[in-house]
Amino acid sequence: MLREAIYHRPKQNWAYAYDGKTIHLRVRTKRGDMDAVNAIVGDKYAWERTRRVAPMRRFASDELFDYWEAAVEPPFRRLRYGFHFVQGDKELYLTEKEFRPTPPENSLELFDFPFINPADVFTPPAWVKDAVFYQIFPERFANGDPSNDPEGVLPWGGKPTPTNFFGGDLQGVLDHLDHLTRLGVNAIYFNPLFEATTNHKYDTKDYLKVDPHFGTNEKLKELVAACHERGIRVLLDAVFNHSGREFPPFVDVLEKGAASRYADWFHVREFPLRVVDGIPTYDTFAFEPIMPKLNTENPEVKQYLLDVARYWIEEVDIDGWRLDVANEVDHKFWREFRDTVKSIKPDAYILGEIWHDSIMWLQGDQFDAVMNYPFTNAALDFFATGKIDARKFANAIGSQLAAYPQQVTETAFNLLGSHDTPRLLTRCGGEVGRMKLATLFKLTYPGTACIYYGDEVGMTGGDDPGCRECMVWDEEKQNKELLQFFIDAIRLRKNHAALRSADIRFLQAEPGSRVLVYERRAADDERFIIAMNADKESADVSVPAEGSWADAFDGKTVPLEGGRLKAKLPAFGYAVWRQVSK
């Protein structure tokens, strides 16, 4: 037994309350090192009477480690616990104090989960587990009201640049809600809607006003109500890390310098405000002079932004916020932000834009989820570009599953492209088969799935601004077969809880192979096996199975051959099998 590989610590993703009565315990071991792992659990005040052994399951693996988990319901909402490792005839125990060859005699040596306090239980909105989001870049989705077009607007469908406009607006979204309903999405994430000078609107001028080129506050209220009638939730983009060049307090500081009453609203290193060798004398987003960083530790700034968060929920009934550049804002502000938002709408979804490990924002006191770019990168490396094989992909996913509590995984925001990245089909080299595999995996994986507008009809585009082209509404220019695939895959996800559960297990993911097979289960024992061939050549798949199975898309019976599900998958082909009886 490699003791150096064994790891556990209380709290965070290793010991946490999943709900008001259940504690999840996790421990790490060297990959393939243990035959079995058990948790020894009991109440600290009645150890001898309550002591029991809870078998742990290996719920994830990566390149180096196995991750084991047990769900324990302590009788009195508190838990003492240790771990028991079995390798052949060898046994080892881990306490908070040490490794031991025999069980500890004193429970005081064990780890301690003091109490499941309801206020400490991280409970993301339940609806998010079942959501399929659709991201809309408002300026490029649809021009429904030419009367509010910006000066110099170009004909719809032209080549985007960082500065041009095509007239997309809120009325355009209202006019095309039938498309979203047909697609099957039940949530929208809007890029910024508030008044700003750019086409992307990340340089906010007025946080309490819809940009006039998009419409009015009343038009947004109308749109949100129309979405709610269709069962579609609405998420707005909050740009609280920085404002825009025309934000009135910043204009005042530009004019008055240190004498401005708003001087401390920003992070100024040197007055007057100016740009020296490309670097502003004040902190900004990146080095963009038109995006000055807000000082969220300033009480006035804090109150202003919290009032903004409150206003759009109370007045327009939005369902949550996506938080731009969230990792550059102080944690204390986000804690107050969460308290404010949840006090108004407890099931509002708070989504942070963070591109890296985010455990410190996902403890239940700040965000409900983050944009899951580590998932994005792994999926693109396997499905889109073939950079990694099936084993490395499964390892990357296993690492992700182990990195966060289960409720975080269940509501993670999983995406394959956005306004900040090349489009999925472009990343796939134009190969629709690769795109389908990546999309199908996303839609059969735990968490909420997000579709970037236009991907469903085969839009392409490279880095910004190429990924921000006008939505293709001409049906003759849409990939109708791809659109139907999206509709069918989304429907499959929505109809089956197993495809939304946190229980995913890789059955085949071998080194050097492009074939991936994994299993999805639900609490009611609903079961799927999904096989994917991410190779240019056809591949044979053979998976042990029992009971009766059917093709999940068309319902046709799939006979077993010698107790196995078998298929010859074409290049970039897939099979989704559903167990219909045991």
Secondary structure by P-SEA (a helix, b strand, c coil): cccccccccccccccccccccbbbbbbbcccccccbbbbbbbbcccccccbbbbbbccccccccbbbbbbbbbcccccccbbbbbbcccbbbbbccccccccccccccccccccccccccccccccccccbbbbbbcccccccccccccccccccccccccccccccccaaaaaacaaaaaaacccbbbbccccccccccccccccccccccccccaaaaaaaaaaaaaacbbbbbbbccccccccaaaaaaaaacccccccccccccccccccccccccccccccccccbbbbccccaaaaaaaaaaaaaaaaaccccbbbbcccccccaaaaaaaaaaaaaccccbbbbbbcccccccccccccccccccaaaaaaaaaccccccccaaaaaaaaaaaaacccaaaaacccccccccccccccccccccaaaaaaaaaaaaacccbbbbcccccccccccccccccccccccccccaaaaaaaaaaaaaaaaacccccccbbbbccccccccbbbbbbbccccbbbbbbbbcccbbbbbbbbbcccccccccccbbbbcccccccccccccbbbbbbccc
